[in-house]
Amino acid sequence: MKRIAHCLLLAVLLLCALALVGCDGDNKKDTGTETEKTTATITFDTGTDEEIPSITSRIGGKIYPPADPEREGYRFDGWLLDGELFVFDVMPASDLTLHAAWTKYYTLRFETGEGGTVIPEKTYIAGETIELPANPARAHYIFLGWTLDGAPFTGGVMPQKDISLKAEWEEAVTISFVTYASDCIVPSIVARAGETIEPPKVNRRGFHLNGWKTAGGAPFVFDTMPESDLTLYADWMELTNLPSMFIDLFDESGNTFPLSSVQKDPYVASRISLENTEDEYLLYNLQAEFKGRGNGSWWDIPYDKKGYKIKFDKKQSLFGREANKHWVIIACVSSPYPETTMSRNYLAYNMANDVFDGIEYTTSANWIDVYVNGEYRGVYLLCEHVRVGDGRVDIPSDYLTSDYENTGYLIEYDNYARDGGTEEGVDYFTVSGMRFPFTVHSPDPEDVSDGKATVTKAEYMKQIAWLKGETQKLCSAAVASDWTGFCEYADADSFIDMYILHELFKNMDTGYSSFYLYKKPNGKFYAGPAWDFDATCMASDANPTGIFVAAEGRAVPSSEFYVNLYKNAAFKQAVKARWKEISSSVRTFLDERLNDTVYETYKAAMGKNYAKWLNRTQANAETQWVADVKALKTWLVARVDWLDKEWKL
């Protein structure tokens, strides 16, 4: 047994010896002729006290750089091997040491003097372009520029050293402003005595700045800088929560032009500001022209609140809409039909945009407070003027001498077409079967009369004669109750949606005026934009039931288009099908636009309007407006209920 045990022990010792011979303590392998390494190590020298752990990895294996080291006042530029930038890709076949590459930062400091703007120092690499900060401020001084070692410095590259720039100042006069409002800080004006100055732009939500006054209460006129320091005090006027438009009118001599002298023509010079709104919508003293607008709403209103047209000198966006020179402010007063809600146009235009997608374009509608020459004039509806243009009736509309089909046209069915010295065949035309003429809005006949058009008057009249013939085809089909024939000339979706919108509101003017049509180049007639819904709802008919726009025998004429088309079963069926699609959306719209939150939000602004124009107390006017607008919603909901039954929803 002992011999067997000794033999086993010798065998184990022999195996261990063989294993030791084949083992490489340095990670080497026996190739039969030589011993080869399988791993390598990279060590890092940062040149600082920071230590970077070395990397040991399989030769040929993927390797990645460590986190960049840091060194105060220097920029790390990478790792170098023998002076060359090392690329981390795969582990090399031998151990190596990489050295950190550093580039020194140099410091640029700014000295602005006692009370001057504190400007943080900057750091640059030598040779980098220096970016100078915005001009510093210092009370009672004008900044003249920067100097370096006593010489003017306007920019350049960073030298290979730290430098300091010194602000040069000239003592000057300071106007300081006291606003009495922690949320409205107005920077001082610092300038030389006698220099031309302008008032600062100030926006304080809920307030309008009437002007600045001296300590003695005298108004200060911003023209030239006074001889000595001055403190001015804000004179605020409290506003409602609506955006506020301020319009100042001027005669040719620059004196204030009274609003009472403004007519529908000519334009009056003005400056316009829009305040008490989001910063991106603010306007300050934009030059514009201003005149009256409207027909019945201009002559037959129950009190002196009228509508006006604004023409900016340059295209201007209001509340984010497409920029255009032409805008209108609508008084939302109709006569002899009372409007005590300010809401009928507002609802109709916004509903056309939100619900009736068959109508390609209708104006936006924003309530605003209007002040003219500093006097409050009430709540108005700011709208886009109906015209051809980008973001409006978006069609080309050109003067042509032939091929008249190859452009677009904007016309209006208009009882007032003959008013104001207009000329048939130029400003308007008539067609058989229709009571009233069609006013031509584009191409603009005014440019023909003023000699601004590219065609002669005779050539233009030929173009309008062609348009009259096309309009006659459209109207003849409608009068004949020929829906199929009508659709050859008309866009069916727009005429159906426009009918439903007008019928829903019981618009008294549909067959009288403000019914717009446009014809696309080489295309059909479209109904739109929707316009003029003052005489609607309870103002046109206290009863929310019954067909109205398409009814015959009304004292104010119904629409010849819809009276006759409604006799056609196919048209009526198309109306019913469309109403089925949108009825629920109409209800949702009414609930979103007319609810307790809306009443509470706007009652103070609306109350102020009616307190002025109906000689009521503020509290009474607010209460009455809420009651009136609730009654309007009740009427509209009842109208929707009746149309659901009539059109078999």
C-alpha positions as CSV (number, residue, x, y, z in Angstrom):
1,M,0.0,0.0,0.0
2,K,2.9,2.4,0.9
3,R,4.4,1.7,-2.6
4,I,1.1,2.6,-4.3
5,A,0.8,5.8,-2.3
6,H,4.4,6.9,-3.2
7,C,3.7,6.2,-6.8
8,L,0.5,8.4,-6.7
9,L,2.4,11.2,-5.0
10,L,5.2,11.1,-7.6
11,A,2.6,11.3,-10.4
12,V,0.9,14.3,-8.9
13,L,4.3,16.1,-8.5
14,L,5.1,15.3,-12.1
15,L,1.8,16.8,-13.4
16,C,2.4,20.0,-11.3
17,A,5.8,20.4,-12.7
18,L,4.5,20.1,-16.3
19,A,1.8,22.6,-15.5
20,L,4.4,25.1,-14.2
21,V,6.4,24.7,-17.4
22,G,3.3,25.6,-19.5
23,C,2.2,28.5,-17.3
24,D,3.3,32.1,-18.2
25,G,3.1,34.3,-15.2
26,D,3.3,37.4,-17.5
27,N,0.2,36.5,-19.5
28,K,2.2,34.8,-22.2
29,K,1.4,31.8,-24.3
30,D,3.7,29.1,-25.7
31,T,3.7,29.2,-29.5
32,G,6.2,26.3,-29.7
33,T,9.0,28.6,-30.6
34,E,8.5,31.7,-28.4
35,T,6.4,33.2,-25.6
36,E,3.8,36.0,-26.7
37,K,1.8,38.6,-24.6
38,T,-2.0,38.6,-24.8
39,T,-2.8,41.9,-22.9
40,A,-1.3,45.4,-22.7
41,T,-1.6,48.4,-20.4
42,I,-2.0,52.1,-21.0
43,T,-1.1,54.5,-18.3
44,F,-1.9,58.2,-18.1
45,D,0.2,61.2,-17.2
46,T,-1.9,64.3,-16.5
47,G,1.0,66.5,-15.5
48,T,-1.0,67.4,-12.4
49,D,-1.8,65.8,-9.1
50,E,-4.9,64.1,-10.7
51,E,-4.5,60.4,-11.2
52,I,-6.2,58.6,-14.0
53,P,-6.6,54.8,-13.6
54,S,-4.6,52.8,-16.2
55,I,-6.3,50.6,-18.7
56,T,-5.4,46.9,-19.1
57,S,-7.1,45.1,-21.9
58,R,-6.7,42.3,-24.5
59,I,-4.4,43.3,-27.3
60,G,-6.6,44.2,-30.3
61,G,-9.7,44.6,-28.2
62,K,-11.8,47.8,-28.3
63,I,-10.7,50.5,-25.9
64,Y,-12.3,53.8,-24.9
65,P,-10.9,57.0,-23.4
66,P,-11.2,57.8,-19.8
67,A,-13.2,60.8,-18.5
68,D,-11.4,64.1,-19.3
69,P,-9.1,65.3,-16.6
70,E,-9.5,68.9,-15.2
71,R,-6.9,71.6,-14.6
72,E,-7.8,75.0,-13.4
73,G,-7.1,77.7,-16.0
74,Y,-6.5,75.2,-18.8
75,R,-8.5,73.5,-21.5
76,F,-7.9,69.7,-22.0
77,D,-7.2,69.0,-25.6
78,G,-6.7,65.2,-25.6
79,W,-4.0,62.5,-25.0
80,L,-0.6,62.6,-26.7
81,L,1.7,59.7,-27.7
82,D,5.1,60.9,-28.9
83,G,3.7,64.4,-29.4
84,E,0.8,63.1,-31.6
85,L,-2.9,63.0,-30.6
86,F,-3.7,59.4,-29.7
87,V,-6.9,57.9,-31.1
88,F,-8.6,55.4,-28.9
89,D,-9.6,52.5,-31.1
90,V,-8.1,49.1,-30.3
91,M,-5.4,48.1,-27.6
92,P,-1.9,48.3,-29.1
93,A,0.5,45.4,-28.8
94,S,2.7,46.9,-26.2
95,D,2.4,48.9,-23.0
96,L,2.5,52.7,-23.4
97,T,2.1,56.0,-21.5
98,L,-0.1,58.8,-22.7
99,H,0.4,62.5,-21.7
100,A,-2.4,65.0,-21.3
101,A,-2.3,68.0,-23.7
102,W,-3.3,71.3,-22.1
103,T,-3.9,74.8,-23.5
104,K,-3.9,77.7,-21.1
105,Y,-6.9,80.0,-20.7
106,Y,-6.3,83.7,-20.3
107,T,-8.7,86.0,-18.5
108,L,-10.4,89.1,-19.8
109,R,-11.7,91.4,-17.1
110,F,-13.9,94.5,-17.3
111,E,-13.6,97.6,-15.2
112,T,-16.7,99.8,-15.2
113,G,-16.1,102.1,-12.3
114,E,-18.1,102.8,-9.2
115,G,-21.8,102.2,-9.9
116,G,-21.2,100.7,-13.3
117,T,-22.7,97.5,-14.6
118,V,-20.9,94.5,-13.2
119,I,-19.7,92.4,-16.1
120,P,-18.4,88.9,-15.3
121,E,-14.9,88.1,-16.5
122,K,-14.4,85.9,-19.5
123,T,-11.7,83.4,-20.4
124,Y,-10.2,82.8,-23.9
125,I,-7.5,80.8,-25.5
126,A,-4.8,82.9,-27.1
127,G,-5.8,83.8,-30.6
128,E,-9.6,83.5,-30.1
129,T,-11.8,86.4,-31.2
130,I,-12.9,88.5,-28.3
131,E,-16.7,89.1,-28.0
132,L,-17.4,92.4,-26.2
133,P,-20.5,92.5,-23.9
134,A,-23.4,94.9,-24.3
135,N,-22.6,98.4,-23.4
136,P,-22.6,98.9,-19.6
137,A,-24.7,101.4,-17.8
138,R,-23.8,103.9,-15.0
139,A,-26.1,106.4,-13.5
140,H,-25.2,110.0,-14.6
141,Y,-22.8,108.8,-17.2
142,I,-22.7,108.0,-20.9
143,F,-20.6,105.0,-22.0
144,L,-18.0,106.1,-24.6
145,G,-16.2,102.8,-25.2
146,W,-13.5,100.4,-23.9
147,T,-9.8,101.1,-23.6
148,L,-6.9,98.7,-23.2
149,D,-3.8,100.2,-21.6
150,G,-5.2,103.7,-22.3
151,A,-5.9,103.1,-26.1
152,P,-9.4,102.6,-27.6
153,F,-10.3,98.9,-27.9
154,T,-13.1,97.8,-30.2
155,G,-12.3,94.1,-30.5
156,G,-9.6,91.7,-31.7
157,V,-8.0,88.5,-30.6
158,M,-7.0,87.4,-27.2
159,P,-3.3,87.9,-26.5
160,Q,-1.2,85.3,-24.7
161,K,-1.8,87.0,-21.3
162,D,-4.5,88.2,-19.0
163,I,-5.9,91.7,-19.9
164,S,-8.4,94.2,-18.4
165,L,-10.6,96.5,-20.4
166,K,-11.6,99.8,-18.8
167,A,-14.9,101.6,-19.5
168,E,-14.6,105.2,-20.5
169,W,-17.5,107.5,-19.4
170,E,-18.7,111.0,-20.0
171,E,-20.7,112.7,-17.2
172,A,-24.3,113.3,-18.4
173,V,-27.9,114.0,-17.3
174,T,-30.2,111.3,-16.0
175,I,-33.9,111.0,-16.1
176,S,-35.2,108.5,-13.5
177,F,-38.6,106.9,-13.4
178,V,-40.9,106.1,-10.5
179,T,-43.6,103.7,-11.5
180,Y,-45.1,102.9,-8.1
181,A,-45.3,99.2,-9.3
182,S,-42.8,96.5,-8.3
183,D,-43.7,94.6,-11.5
184,C,-42.8,97.5,-13.8
185,I,-39.3,98.8,-13.7
186,V,-38.3,101.4,-16.2
187,P,-34.6,101.9,-16.9
188,S,-33.2,105.5,-16.5
189,I,-32.5,107.6,-19.6
190,V,-28.9,108.9,-19.6
191,A,-28.0,111.4,-22.3
192,R,-26.3,114.7,-22.9
193,A,-28.3,117.8,-22.2
194,G,-30.2,118.9,-25.3
195,E,-30.1,115.5,-27.1
196,T,-33.3,114.3,-28.7
197,I,-35.0,111.6,-26.5
198,E,-38.1,109.4,-26.8
199,P,-40.4,108.1,-24.0
200,P,-39.6,104.6,-22.8
201,K,-41.9,101.8,-23.8
202,V,-43.9,100.6,-20.9
203,N,-46.2,97.6,-20.6
204,R,-48.0,97.0,-17.3
205,R,-50.8,94.5,-17.4
206,G,-54.1,96.0,-16.3
207,F,-52.9,99.6,-16.7
208,H,-52.2,102.2,-19.4
209,L,-49.6,104.9,-18.9
210,N,-51.2,108.3,-19.5
211,G,-47.8,109.9,-19.3
212,W,-45.0,111.0,-17.0
213,K,-45.2,114.0,-14.6
214,T,-42.6,116.0,-12.7
215,A,-42.6,116.2,-8.9
216,G,-44.8,119.3,-9.2
217,G,-47.4,117.4,-11.3
218,A,-46.6,119.0,-14.6
219,P,-46.7,116.7,-17.7
220,F,-43.3,116.0,-19.2
221,V,-42.8,116.2,-22.9
222,F,-40.2,113.9,-24.3
223,D,-38.4,116.0,-26.9
224,T,-34.9,117.0,-25.7
225,M,-32.8,116.1,-22.6
226,P,-33.1,118.6,-19.8
227,E,-30.1,120.5,-18.4
228,S,-30.1,118.6,-15.1
229,D,-31.1,115.4,-13.5
230,L,-34.9,114.8,-13.3
231,T,-37.2,112.3,-11.7
232,L,-40.5,111.5,-13.4
233,Y,-43.6,109.9,-11.9
234,A,-46.0,107.5,-13.7
235,D,-49.6,108.6,-14.3
236,W,-51.6,105.3,-14.7
237,M,-55.1,104.6,-15.9
238,E,-56.6,101.3,-14.9
239,L,-57.8,99.0,-17.7
240,T,-60.2,96.1,-17.9
241,N,-58.8,92.6,-18.6
242,L,-59.3,93.0,-22.4
243,P,-56.4,94.0,-24.7
244,S,-56.6,97.8,-25.3
245,M,-56.1,99.7,-28.5
246,F,-55.1,103.3,-28.2
247,I,-55.6,105.5,-31.3
248,D,-54.4,109.0,-31.6
249,L,-55.7,111.1,-34.6
250,F,-53.8,114.0,-36.2
251,D,-54.5,116.6,-38.9
252,E,-52.0,117.7,-41.5
253,S,-50.3,120.1,-39.1
254,G,-49.8,117.4,-36.4
255,N,-52.6,118.7,-34.2
256,T,-55.2,116.4,-32.6
257,F,-58.0,115.5,-35.0
258,P,-61.4,115.1,-33.2
259,L,-63.1,111.7,-33.6
260,S,-66.4,113.5,-34.3
261,S,-65.0,114.8,-37.5
262,V,-64.0,111.4,-38.9
263,Q,-66.1,110.3,-41.9
264,K,-66.2,107.2,-44.1
265,D,-63.8,109.1,-46.4
266,P,-61.1,110.4,-46.4
267,Y,-58.5,108.7,-44.2
268,V,-57.1,110.6,-41.2
269,A,-53.5,110.2,-40.0
270,S,-53.1,108.2,-36.8
271,R,-50.7,106.4,-34.4
272,I,-51.9,103.1,-32.9
273,S,-50.7,101.1,-29.9
274,L,-51.9,97.8,-28.6
275,E,-51.4,97.2,-24.9
276,N,-52.5,95.0,-22.0
277,T,-51.8,91.8,-23.9
278,E,-49.1,89.2,-24.3
279,D,-45.6,90.7,-25.1
280,E,-45.5,89.2,-28.6
281,Y,-48.7,91.1,-29.5
282,L,-47.8,94.6,-28.2
283,L,-47.6,97.5,-30.6
284,Y,-46.2,101.0,-29.9
285,N,-47.2,104.1,-31.9
286,L,-47.4,102.5,-35.3
287,Q,-48.3,104.9,-38.1
288,A,-51.6,104.2,-39.8
289,E,-54.6,105.8,-41.5
290,F,-58.1,105.8,-39.9
291,K,-61.6,106.3,-41.3
292,G,-65.2,105.3,-40.7
293,R,-66.8,102.1,-42.1
294,G,-70.1,100.4,-42.3
295,N,-73.5,101.1,-43.9
296,G,-76.5,100.9,-41.5
297,S,-74.1,100.6,-38.6
298,W,-72.6,104.0,-39.6
299,W,-75.8,106.0,-40.2
300,D,-78.6,104.3,-38.3
301,I,-77.1,103.4,-34.9
302,P,-78.9,104.2,-31.7
303,Y,-75.9,106.0,-30.1
304,D,-72.6,107.4,-31.2
305,K,-70.5,104.2,-31.3
306,K,-69.4,103.6,-34.8
307,G,-67.1,101.2,-36.7
308,Y,-63.8,102.1,-38.2
309,K,-61.2,100.9,-40.7
310,I,-57.5,101.0,-40.0
311,K,-54.8,101.0,-42.7
312,F,-51.3,100.6,-41.4
313,D,-48.4,102.2,-43.3
314,K,-46.7,98.7,-43.3
315,K,-48.2,95.2,-43.1
316,Q,-48.8,94.4,-39.5
317,S,-49.8,91.1,-37.7
318,L,-52.4,91.5,-34.9
319,F,-52.8,88.7,-32.4
320,G,-50.6,86.4,-34.5
321,R,-52.7,86.6,-37.7
322,E,-51.2,87.0,-41.2
323,A,-49.7,90.4,-41.6
324,N,-51.8,92.9,-43.6
325,K,-52.2,96.7,-43.8
326,H,-56.0,96.5,-43.5
327,W,-58.0,95.9,-40.3
328,V,-61.4,96.9,-38.9
329,I,-62.8,97.5,-35.5
330,I,-66.5,96.7,-35.3
331,A,-68.8,98.4,-32.9
332,C,-71.2,95.5,-32.6
333,V,-74.2,97.8,-32.6
334,S,-77.1,97.3,-34.9
335,S,-80.1,99.4,-35.5
336,P,-83.0,99.3,-35.2
337,Y,-82.3,95.9,-33.7
338,P,-80.7,96.0,-30.2
339,E,-77.4,94.3,-29.6
340,T,-76.6,94.2,-25.9
341,T,-74.3,91.2,-25.8
342,M,-71.4,92.2,-28.1
343,S,-71.4,88.5,-29.0
344,R,-73.3,87.7,-32.2
345,N,-70.5,88.6,-34.7
346,Y,-68.0,87.1,-32.2
347,L,-69.8,83.8,-32.1
348,A,-70.6,83.6,-35.8
349,Y,-67.0,84.3,-36.9
350,N,-65.4,82.0,-34.4
351,M,-67.9,79.2,-35.1
352,A,-67.3,79.5,-38.8
353,N,-63.6,78.9,-38.1
354,D,-64.0,76.2,-35.5
355,V,-66.9,74.2,-36.9
356,F,-67.7,75.0,-40.5
357,D,-64.7,73.7,-42.4
358,G,-66.5,73.9,-45.7
359,I,-66.0,77.7,-45.4
360,E,-62.4,78.2,-46.4
361,Y,-61.8,81.5,-44.7
362,T,-63.5,83.8,-42.1
363,T,-61.9,86.5,-40.1
364,S,-60.6,86.0,-36.7
365,A,-62.4,88.0,-34.0
366,N,-60.9,89.5,-30.8
367,W,-62.6,91.7,-28.2
368,I,-60.6,94.8,-27.4
369,D,-61.2,98.0,-25.5
370,V,-60.7,101.1,-27.8
371,Y,-59.5,104.5,-26.7
372,V,-59.4,107.4,-29.3
373,N,-57.5,110.5,-28.4
374,G,-57.3,109.2,-24.8
375,E,-61.1,108.8,-24.5
376,Y,-62.6,105.4,-23.8
377,R,-64.9,104.3,-26.7
378,G,-66.0,100.9,-25.5
379,V,-65.6,97.3,-26.4
380,Y,-65.0,96.6,-30.1
381,L,-64.4,93.5,-32.2
382,L,-61.1,93.6,-34.0
383,C,-61.4,91.7,-37.3
384,E,-59.6,91.3,-40.6
385,H,-60.9,93.5,-43.4
386,V,-62.6,91.3,-46.1
387,R,-60.2,91.4,-49.0
388,V,-58.0,89.3,-51.2
389,G,-54.6,88.6,-49.7
390,D,-52.4,86.0,-48.0
391,G,-54.2,84.4,-45.1
392,R,-57.5,86.0,-46.2
393,V,-59.3,85.3,-49.5
394,D,-56.1,83.7,-50.7
395,I,-56.5,83.9,-54.5
396,P,-54.6,85.8,-57.2
397,S,-56.8,88.7,-58.5
398,D,-55.4,90.5,-61.5
399,Y,-56.4,93.0,-64.1
400,L,-56.6,91.3,-67.5
401,T,-57.2,92.3,-71.1
402,S,-58.2,88.7,-72.1
403,D,-58.4,85.2,-70.8
404,Y,-60.5,86.6,-67.9
405,E,-61.0,83.1,-66.5
406,N,-57.3,82.9,-65.5
407,T,-57.6,85.0,-62.3
408,G,-59.7,85.3,-59.2
409,Y,-62.6,87.6,-58.2
410,L,-64.2,88.8,-54.9
411,I,-67.7,90.1,-55.0
412,E,-70.5,91.0,-52.6
413,Y,-74.3,90.7,-52.9
414,D,-75.0,94.2,-51.7
415,N,-78.1,96.4,-51.4
416,Y,-75.7,99.4,-50.8
417,A,-73.8,98.9,-54.1
418,R,-75.3,102.0,-55.8
419,D,-74.6,104.3,-52.9
420,G,-71.8,106.9,-52.9
421,G,-71.5,107.8,-56.6
422,T,-70.6,104.3,-57.8
423,E,-70.7,103.4,-61.5
424,E,-72.4,100.3,-62.9
425,G,-70.1,98.1,-64.9
426,V,-67.1,99.3,-62.9
427,D,-67.9,99.3,-59.1
428,Y,-70.9,96.9,-59.4
429,F,-73.0,94.9,-61.8
430,T,-76.5,93.5,-61.8
431,V,-77.9,90.1,-63.0
432,S,-81.4,89.1,-63.8
433,G,-83.4,87.2,-61.2
434,M,-81.6,89.0,-58.2
435,R,-83.0,92.0,-56.5
436,F,-79.7,93.7,-55.7
437,P,-76.4,94.3,-57.4
438,F,-73.0,92.7,-56.8
439,T,-70.3,95.0,-55.6
440,V,-66.8,94.2,-57.1
441,H,-64.1,94.2,-54.5
442,S,-61.3,92.6,-56.4
443,P,-59.7,93.4,-58.8
444,D,-60.2,96.7,-57.1
445,P,-62.2,99.2,-59.1
446,E,-60.8,102.1,-57.0
447,D,-57.4,101.5,-58.6
448,V,-59.0,101.8,-62.0
449,S,-60.6,105.1,-61.1
450,D,-57.3,106.3,-59.5
451,G,-55.3,105.3,-62.6
452,K,-53.2,102.8,-60.6
453,A,-54.5,99.7,-62.5
454,T,-52.5,98.1,-65.3
455,V,-55.5,98.3,-67.6
456,T,-57.7,101.1,-68.9
457,K,-61.2,101.7,-67.7
458,A,-62.6,100.3,-70.9
459,E,-60.5,97.2,-70.7
460,Y,-61.5,96.7,-67.0
461,M,-65.2,97.1,-67.9
462,K,-64.8,94.2,-70.4
463,Q,-63.4,92.1,-67.7
464,I,-66.3,92.9,-65.3
465,A,-68.8,92.2,-68.1
466,W,-67.3,88.7,-68.4
467,L,-67.5,88.3,-64.6
468,K,-71.2,89.4,-64.8
469,G,-71.9,86.7,-67.3
470,E,-70.3,84.0,-65.1
471,T,-72.3,85.3,-62.1
472,Q,-75.5,85.2,-64.2
473,K,-75.0,81.5,-64.8
474,L,-74.6,80.8,-61.1
475,C,-77.6,82.9,-60.1
476,S,-79.8,81.6,-62.9
477,A,-79.3,78.0,-61.7
478,A,-80.1,79.0,-58.1
479,V,-83.2,80.9,-59.1
480,A,-84.3,77.9,-61.2
481,S,-83.9,75.6,-58.0
482,D,-81.4,73.6,-60.1
483,W,-79.0,72.2,-57.5
484,T,-77.2,70.0,-60.1
485,G,-76.7,72.9,-62.5
486,F,-75.8,75.2,-59.6
487,C,-73.0,72.9,-58.6
488,E,-71.4,73.2,-62.0
489,Y,-70.6,76.8,-61.1
490,A,-70.4,76.6,-57.3
491,D,-68.5,74.8,-54.6
492,A,-71.2,72.9,-53.0
493,D,-69.6,72.5,-49.5
494,S,-69.0,76.2,-49.0
495,F,-72.6,77.1,-50.0
496,I,-74.1,74.4,-47.8
497,D,-72.0,75.4,-44.8
498,M,-72.7,79.1,-45.4
499,Y,-76.5,78.4,-45.5
500,I,-76.5,76.4,-42.3
501,L,-74.4,79.1,-40.5
502,H,-76.8,81.9,-41.7
503,E,-79.9,79.8,-41.0
504,L,-78.7,78.9,-37.5
505,F,-78.3,82.6,-36.6
506,K,-81.3,83.7,-38.6
507,N,-79.3,86.3,-40.3
508,M,-81.5,89.1,-41.6
509,D,-78.8,90.4,-44.0
510,T,-78.2,87.2,-46.0
511,G,-80.4,88.3,-48.9
512,Y,-79.7,92.0,-48.4
513,S,-76.0,92.8,-48.1
514,S,-72.6,91.5,-46.8
515,F,-73.0,88.2,-48.6
516,Y,-69.6,87.5,-50.1
517,L,-68.6,85.2,-53.0
518,Y,-65.2,84.6,-54.6
519,K,-64.3,82.8,-57.8
520,K,-61.0,81.0,-58.1
521,P,-58.9,81.1,-61.2
522,N,-60.3,78.7,-63.8
523,G,-62.6,77.5,-61.0
524,K,-65.9,77.8,-59.3
525,F,-67.6,80.3,-57.1
526,Y,-67.2,79.9,-53.3
527,A,-69.4,81.3,-50.6
528,G,-67.4,83.4,-48.1
529,P,-66.1,84.9,-46.1
530,A,-68.9,84.9,-43.5
531,W,-69.5,88.6,-42.6
532,D,-72.0,90.9,-40.7
533,F,-74.0,89.0,-38.1
534,D,-75.2,92.0,-36.1
535,A,-78.9,91.6,-37.1
536,T,-79.2,87.9,-36.1
537,C,-80.7,85.7,-33.4
538,M,-83.1,87.6,-31.1
539,A,-82.3,90.8,-33.0
540,S,-83.8,89.3,-36.2
541,D,-86.5,87.0,-34.7
542,A,-87.4,86.4,-31.1
543,N,-88.7,82.9,-32.0
544,P,-85.8,80.4,-32.4
545,T,-88.0,78.1,-34.5
546,G,-88.8,78.1,-38.2
547,I,-86.9,78.3,-41.5
548,F,-85.7,81.9,-41.9
549,V,-83.0,82.6,-44.5
550,A,-84.7,80.3,-47.0
551,A,-88.2,81.5,-46.2
552,E,-90.3,83.5,-48.7
553,G,-92.4,86.6,-47.9
554,R,-90.2,88.3,-45.3
555,A,-90.3,92.1,-44.9
556,V,-86.5,92.1,-45.2
557,P,-85.8,90.1,-48.3
558,S,-84.7,86.5,-47.9
559,S,-81.8,85.2,-49.9
560,E,-82.7,84.4,-53.5
561,F,-79.9,81.8,-53.5
562,Y,-81.3,79.8,-50.6
563,V,-85.0,80.4,-51.0
564,N,-84.9,78.7,-54.4
565,L,-82.2,76.1,-53.6
566,Y,-84.1,75.0,-50.5
567,K,-87.0,74.0,-52.8
568,N,-84.7,71.4,-54.3
569,A,-84.8,68.0,-52.6
570,A,-81.2,67.2,-53.3
571,F,-80.0,70.5,-51.7
572,K,-82.2,70.0,-48.7
573,Q,-80.9,66.5,-48.3
574,A,-77.3,67.7,-48.5
575,V,-78.1,70.3,-45.8
576,K,-79.6,67.6,-43.5
577,A,-76.6,65.3,-44.0
578,R,-74.2,68.1,-43.2
579,W,-76.1,69.2,-40.1
580,K,-76.0,65.6,-38.8
581,E,-72.2,65.8,-39.1
582,I,-71.8,69.1,-37.2
583,S,-74.7,69.5,-34.8
584,S,-72.9,68.1,-31.8
585,S,-69.9,70.3,-32.6
586,V,-72.1,73.4,-32.7
587,R,-73.4,72.5,-29.2
588,T,-69.9,71.9,-27.9
589,F,-68.8,75.3,-29.3
590,L,-71.7,77.1,-27.6
591,D,-70.9,75.5,-24.3
592,E,-67.2,76.4,-24.6
593,R,-67.9,80.1,-25.6
594,L,-70.9,80.8,-23.4
595,N,-70.6,79.5,-19.8
596,D,-70.3,80.9,-16.2
597,T,-66.5,81.2,-16.4
598,V,-66.8,83.2,-19.6
599,Y,-69.5,85.5,-18.1
600,E,-67.4,86.1,-15.0
601,T,-64.3,86.7,-17.1
602,Y,-65.8,89.4,-19.4
603,K,-68.6,91.0,-17.4
604,A,-66.5,93.9,-16.0
605,A,-65.3,94.9,-19.5
606,M,-68.7,94.5,-21.1
607,G,-70.3,96.3,-18.1
608,K,-67.9,99.2,-18.7
609,N,-69.0,99.4,-22.3
610,Y,-72.7,99.4,-21.5
611,A,-72.3,101.7,-18.5
612,K,-70.9,104.3,-21.0
613,W,-73.3,103.8,-23.9
614,L,-76.6,102.9,-22.1
615,N,-76.0,105.3,-19.2
616,R,-76.1,102.6,-16.5
617,T,-74.2,102.0,-13.3
618,Q,-71.3,99.6,-13.7
619,A,-72.9,97.0,-11.4
620,N,-76.3,97.2,-13.3
621,A,-74.5,97.0,-16.7
622,E,-72.6,93.9,-15.6
623,T,-75.7,92.2,-14.4
624,Q,-77.7,93.1,-17.5
625,W,-74.9,91.9,-19.8
626,V,-74.7,88.5,-18.1
627,A,-78.5,88.2,-18.3
628,D,-78.6,89.2,-22.0
629,V,-75.7,86.8,-23.0
630,K,-77.3,84.0,-21.1
631,A,-80.6,84.7,-23.0
632,L,-78.6,84.6,-26.2
633,K,-77.2,81.2,-25.4
634,T,-80.7,79.9,-24.5
635,W,-82.0,81.1,-27.9
636,L,-79.2,79.5,-29.8
637,V,-79.5,76.2,-28.0
638,A,-83.3,76.2,-28.6
639,R,-82.5,77.0,-32.3
640,V,-80.2,74.0,-32.5
641,D,-82.9,71.8,-30.9
642,W,-85.4,72.9,-33.5
643,L,-83.0,72.4,-36.4
644,D,-82.3,68.9,-35.1
645,K,-86.0,68.1,-35.3
646,E,-86.5,69.9,-38.6
647,W,-83.6,68.3,-40.3
648,K,-84.4,64.9,-38.7
649,L,-81.2,64.4,-36.6
